[in-house]
Each structure stands twice: as structure tokens, then as C-alpha cells.
Amino acid sequence: QVQLVESGGGLVQAGGSLRLSCAASGSSFNINVMGWYRQAPGKQRELVAAITRGGSTNYVDSVKGRFTISRDNAKNTVYLQMNSLKAEDTAVYYCNVAASSGSYSCNYWGQGTQVTVSS
């Protein structure tokens, strides 16, 4: 099993910044792709950003140039630096991790952290 602990959400004014963190634990697992999803009320969950173990990243178009995903492989932690926040970024943000152990692989989800941007 892999446990994910998220932190860093909150309330911020438009134009402000927040940094989300997600720490994965599970000593027998290799942590592969790490990412952040978000789900706004009445909308489907969408991928915001993802990063491979080697550092390759991808972003949804709406956050390019404003959000930066990074990770610390030694700590199995992924970060999402969110700058120039907009009201439409308001959502519950979920950490997602693809992990493997031998031939077994699985995706794990964090509990979610609320990000609210006031306009």
C-alpha cells in the first residue's frame, strides 16, 4: 500500500500563490508518475499537471505559465506551485501517484485539499 498525505490548500485572493505538497510513503514501492488533479463543483476531475521520475512534465493548457510541478525523489514528494491564481482555479486538488512493486502496479489518490480563489 501507498499512503499519500497532502498539504498546502487554502483561501487566497486572485493573483495570489499557493504551494501544494503530497508525500508518498510505502517502502516496498517504486513511485513512478506523480500528478495533481482537480475537481470543481459540478465538473469532472481533470489532470492539472504530472511529472515522471525523470522530471518530464505536462500541464493542462489553462495552467501553463502559471503552475509548476516538481518532485523530490528522495522524499517521494510532489509539489505544485500555483501562481497568478484565478477564480476558475477553485477546486479540490487531488494528488495521484502511479506506483509499482515487482509486477504489481496501482494508482493511488490523496484525500484532496481545497483551493479557493476569491475574485
Salt bridges, closest charged atoms under 4 A:
GLU46 OE2 - ARG38 NE 2.71
ASP61 OD1 - LYS64 NZ 2.91
ASP89 OD1 - ARG38 NH1 2.99
ASP89 OD2 - ARG66 NH1 2.75
